[in-house]
């Protein structure tokens, strides 16, 4: 009899077929949650778990999974998993580092372009029926801001931050960075965080959440950003004080890809 592996979300067939060669798969149906009380017997018989960032793997859940030997998460981050509880029981943990660096950088740059050229604002304007003869075009109408030739400040120069820097180079942007690790990257000038916030036309934040980065971009630092500039937050986990940007007129756009 093969060991049972619970898969919390349907995966592409080729991956499930490969995994099925080594274990009996228990793929949860749509609407089923790993924490559902009705799944108790299936949890207790589980040898392995393939989960996503949408699943909370906490201590209470792990206590019901006596036979569990490994957890594999289809994500870069593991903040949805009680890692210390796994370690104490010798349960192996796997993740997928690096696989979303380019996808995340693409989205970050899409947000930058959309905010600079007021794409979402213009879309809403037309959909709301405001594009009329009385509101005709003028030289400053939804003008936005040039990306080419501007300065991009990147906070956090890991794989995603470096990928964003490469995209910025293609747009002729000057790129400066600050990162807790002191990491360097070709074509990127290292500056203090204060200088970065004060001089960048666009700021893109890509640091992971940790005790040293929680609320890194707080109200005091947001206040130092020129109101005509744009702050883009796309970290692995939130490292800014979201409620504090609203009193300032700096545009903020935020997205999370994990």
Secondary structure, DSSP 8 states (H G I E B T S, - for coil): ---EEEESS---HHHHHHHHTTSEEEE--TT--TT-GGGHHHHHTEEEEEE-TTS-B-HHHHHT-TT--EEEESSS--TTB-HHHHHHHT-EEE--TTTTHHHHHHHHHHHHHHHHTTHHHHHHHHHTT--SGGG---TTTT-----TT-EEEEE--SHHHHHHHHHHHHTT-EEEEE-TT----TTEEE--HHHHHHH-SEEEE-----TTTTT-B-HHHHTTS-TTSEEEE--SS--B-GGGSTTS-SEEEE----
